[in-house]
Amino acid sequence: MANKIFRPNIITGGKGLSIYDLRSLAQNEPEAFARKITEGAETGKLKFSDLHDLRALYGGLADIQIPIVMEDISGTQRAVSASAFPILTGTLAISQIQDAYNAVQTIGGELVTEFEDDKKVTTIASLEALDKNKDEVKELEDFPEIGVTEEKVEIRHKKNGRKLTISAEAIRENELADIASRINKLGEIAAEWVEEQTLDRVCDHHGSATSPGEPYVYRPGGTGTQLYNHTANYPGARAPSGTRVRSNALEDESDLEAVRVVLAAMKNNRGKRISIPWSEVILLVPDALVGVASKLFNSELVPGVENEVSNWGPRGRWNLPKERIISSTKLDDISTSAYYLGAFRKQFRRKWKLRFEYVTLGMDTQAYLNSMVAAQFRIAWDCEIGAVDYVFVVQSLSATTAP
């Protein structure tokens, strides 16, 4: 039998919550109150929808102080007290926010490697081995030392967040439906902002535009630099054919081949071609090109050529499984014709200076005194996406003008 999280005197389910027993628990066992509410929310046994009468909850819990532990700006934990009402409603709200966040379909996480760093500007050194190109070491000869060259790139930060305020009037009128709807929106908004920011950076929408400008996804030495360009040896000598193919709309396998050839030409600091595992390669397309891409990767033969097996079809060397043909309608807001091929996670990092942080305040704050705010819930995050190299992803345009 599964362990019970709640004591029998806390009623959940169709009958809602027992206000009397919640108040009794908060008064007599305040630490247990906070712990059990958290456990109930995390297991899904207690939901915001179980709160049928906010007015009664507010009257029963608002005047009870619960000891909690918070972390201040220096990272030091300190004990404070907060009203039981926002602890209850806030804990259940964050669980609902998380559910709403997870319900939003995203692809950004598949295109980046994530890490955490609390600095505003993160510097990442890309260490490339410098071989002496010596193919044999003679007897009694010293082995050559392997050197390194440091190519540093910067990844900056971008803070964002939203808050939800519950007024005393909303509680008196028991506006549960409205509050629940706004809680859901908090999660949806957070997910969509992070997704849009990630896709914008991976496409270098601003930095590689016809008139390049901030924000740049690629910042070698701290200088914003265009990531996608058709010029040879740009953004550096390790991209001998550039990082962009122009006048190459996605129509048949020859268009994919043109992009692959540019990707295959990329080099390391020894001037040797790099080897990108095909198992890590992704085709990123806007929704407008999903149908075309699906046909290309599911066509056994080359259209118009008798009995010639397609290199990109199910039996072809360069075929990609459907889970690595990635698309989002949000890409169509950037371009309906540009597409990308490469090992995205090798090239892009998503830095979290601040993971999703949740804070709740109650009636014992200045906000209540000033404007009758009964509870406030705030989520905040701070993340940015940066390119740590330029040789792993190639952009293809249908014409010559960048999106």
Residue pairs with C-beta under 8 A, 6 or more apart in sequence:
5 36
5 39
5 40
5 43
5 45
6 12
6 36
6 40
6 45
6 46
7 25
7 36
9 18
9 21
9 24
9 25
10 17
10 18
10 21
10 22
10 25
10 36
11 17
11 18
11 21
12 40
12 45
12 46
12 50
13 50
16 50
16 51
16 52
16 53
17 50
17 51
17 52
17 57
19 53
19 56
19 57
19 59
19 60
19 61
20 60
22 33
22 57
22 60
22 61
22 84
22 88
23 60
23 61
23 64
23 84
25 32
25 33
25 36
26 33
26 61
26 64
26 66
26 84
27 64
30 64
30 65
30 66
30 67
30 84
31 66
31 67
33 66
33 84
33 87
34 66
34 67
34 68
34 87
34 91
37 46
37 87
37 88
37 91
37 92
38 91
40 46
41 47
41 91
41 92
41 94
41 95
42 95
44 95
46 92
47 92
47 95
47 96
48 89
48 92
48 93
48 95
48 96
48 180
48 183
49 180
50 92
51 57
51 88
51 89
51 92
51 176
52 176
53 174
54 89
54 170
54 171
54 174
54 175
54 176
54 179
55 171
55 172
55 173
55 174
57 85
57 88
57 89
58 85
58 171
58 374
61 83
61 84
61 85
61 88
62 83
62 84
62 85
62 362
62 363
62 374
63 83
64 83
64 84
65 81
65 82
65 83
65 84
65 364
66 81
66 82
66 83
66 84
66 87
67 79
67 80
67 81
68 79
68 80
68 81
68 82
68 87
69 77
69 78
69 79
69 80
70 77
70 78
70 80
71 77
71 78
72 78
82 360
82 361
82 362
82 364
83 362
83 363
83 364
85 362
85 363
85 374
85 375
86 360
86 361
86 362
86 363
86 374
86 375
86 376
86 377
87 360
87 362
89 166
89 360
89 375
89 377
90 358
90 360
90 375
90 377
91 360
93 164
93 183
93 360
93 377
94 358
94 360
94 377
94 379
96 180
96 183
96 184
96 187
97 183
97 184
97 186
97 187
97 190
97 358
97 377
97 379
98 187
99 187
100 183
100 184
100 185
100 186
100 187
100 188
100 191
101 187
101 188
101 190
101 191
101 356
102 187
102 191
103 187
103 188
104 187
104 188
104 191
104 192
104 195
106 191
106 194
106 195
106 328
107 195
107 199
107 326
107 327
107 328
108 194
108 195
108 198
108 199
108 202
108 350
109 198
109 350
110 282
110 326
110 344
110 345
111 198
111 199
111 202
111 282
111 284
111 326
111 344
111 345
111 348
112 198
112 202
112 344
112 345
112 348
112 349
112 350
112 385
113 345
113 346
113 348
113 349
113 350
114 349
114 350
114 351
114 352
115 349
115 350
115 351
115 352
116 351
116 352
116 353
116 355
117 351
117 352
117 353
118 353
118 354
119 157
119 353
120 156
120 157
120 353
121 154
121 155
121 156
121 157
121 222
122 154
122 155
122 156
122 351
122 386
123 152
123 153
123 154
123 222
124 152
124 153
124 154
124 155
124 349
124 386
124 388
125 150
125 151
125 152
126 150
126 151
126 152
126 153
126 388
126 389
127 148
127 149
127 150
128 148
128 149
128 151
128 268
128 269
128 270
129 146
129 147
129 148
129 268
129 269
129 270
130 146
130 147
130 148
130 149
130 269
130 270
131 144
131 146
131 270
132 144
133 270
134 144
137 143
137 144
149 269
151 220
151 389
152 220
152 221
152 222
153 218
153 219
153 220
153 221
153 386
153 387
153 388
153 389
154 219
154 221
154 222
154 386
155 219
155 349
155 351
155 384
155 385
155 386
155 388
156 215
156 219
156 384
156 386
157 351
157 353
157 382
157 383
157 384
158 197
158 382
158 383
158 384
159 353
159 354
159 380
159 381
159 382
160 193
160 380
160 381
160 382
161 357
161 378
161 379
161 380
161 381
162 186
162 189
162 190
162 378
162 379
163 376
163 377
163 378
163 379
164 179
164 182
164 183
164 186
164 376
164 377
164 378
165 367
165 373
165 375
165 376
166 179
166 373
166 374
166 375
166 376
166 377
167 371
167 372
167 373
167 374
168 363
168 368
168 372
168 373
168 374
169 372
170 178
170 179
170 374
171 374
183 377
186 377
186 379
190 356
190 379
190 381
194 381
194 383
195 328
195 330
196 330
197 383
197 384
197 385
198 350
198 385
199 328
199 330
199 331
199 334
200 206
200 334
201 215
201 217
201 348
201 384
201 385
201 386
201 387
202 217
202 284
202 340
202 344
202 348
202 385
202 393
203 331
203 334
203 335
203 338
203 340
203 395
203 403
204 216
204 217
204 218
204 226
204 227
204 228
204 387
204 395
205 334
205 403
206 212
206 213
206 214
206 215
206 216
207 213
207 214
207 215
207 216
207 217
207 218
207 224
207 225
207 226
207 227
208 226
208 227
208 228
208 229
208 244
208 395
208 402
209 402
209 403
210 401
210 402
212 224
212 226
214 224
215 224
216 224
216 225
216 226
216 227
217 227
217 348
217 385
217 386
217 387
218 224
218 225
218 226
218 227
218 235
218 386
218 387
218 390
219 225
219 386
220 235
220 236
225 235
226 234
226 235
227 235
227 243
227 387
227 390
228 243
228 244
228 394
228 395
228 402
229 235
229 242
229 243
229 244
230 242
230 244
230 245
230 246
231 242
232 239
232 240
232 241
232 242
233 239
233 240
233 242
234 242
234 243
235 243
235 390
236 390
237 267
238 266
238 267
238 268
238 269
238 390
238 391
239 265
239 266
239 267
239 390
239 391
240 265
240 266
240 267
241 261
241 262
241 265
242 262
243 262
243 390
243 391
243 393
243 394
243 395
244 394
244 395
244 396
244 397
244 402
245 258
245 259
245 262
245 394
245 395
245 396
245 397
246 397
246 399
246 400
247 397
247 398
247 399
247 400
248 255
248 258
248 259
248 396
248 397
248 398
249 255
249 337
249 398
249 399
250 256
250 285
250 289
250 292
250 293
250 296
250 337
250 339
250 396
250 398
251 292
252 296
252 302
252 303
253 296
253 302
253 310
253 311
253 312
255 396
256 283
256 296
256 312
256 318
256 341
257 311
257 312
257 318
258 396
259 339
259 341
259 394
259 396
260 318
260 341
262 394
263 276
263 341
263 342
263 392
263 393
263 394
264 273
265 273
266 273
266 274
266 276
266 391
266 392
267 273
267 274
267 391
268 274
274 391
276 342
276 343
276 346
276 392
277 343
278 318
280 343
280 345
280 346
281 320
281 324
281 341
281 342
281 343
282 320
282 324
282 325
282 326
282 340
282 341
282 342
282 343
282 344
283 293
283 320
283 324
283 325
283 326
283 339
283 340
283 341
284 326
284 327
284 331
284 339
284 340
284 341
284 344
285 292
285 293
285 325
285 326
285 327
285 331
285 339
285 340
286 327
286 328
286 329
286 331
286 332
286 334
286 335
286 336
286 337
286 338
286 339
287 327
287 328
287 329
287 331
287 332
287 336
288 332
288 336
288 337
289 327
289 336
289 337
289 339
290 325
290 327
293 325
293 327
293 339
294 322
294 325
296 310
296 312
296 313
297 312
297 313
297 314
297 319
297 320
297 322
297 325
298 313
298 314
299 310
299 312
299 313
300 309
300 310
300 313
300 314
300 315
301 307
301 308
301 309
301 310
301 313
302 308
302 309
302 310
309 315
309 316
310 316
311 317
311 318
311 319
312 318
312 319
312 320
313 319
334 403
335 403
337 397
337 398
337 399
337 403
338 395
338 396
338 397
338 398
338 402
338 403
339 395
339 396
340 393
340 394
340 395
340 396
341 393
341 394
341 396
342 392
342 393
342 394
343 392
343 393
344 392
344 393
346 389
346 392
347 387
347 388
347 389
347 390
347 391
347 392
347 393
348 385
348 386
348 387
348 388
348 393
349 385
349 386
349 387
349 388
350 383
350 384
350 385
351 383
351 384
351 385
351 386
352 381
352 382
352 383
353 382
353 383
353 384
354 380
354 381
354 382
354 383
355 381
356 379
356 380
356 381
357 379
357 380
357 381
358 377
358 378
358 379
359 377
359 378
359 380
360 375
360 376
360 377
360 378
361 367
361 373
361 375
361 376
362 368
362 374
362 375
363 373
363 374
363 375
365 373
365 376
367 373
367 376
368 374
397 403
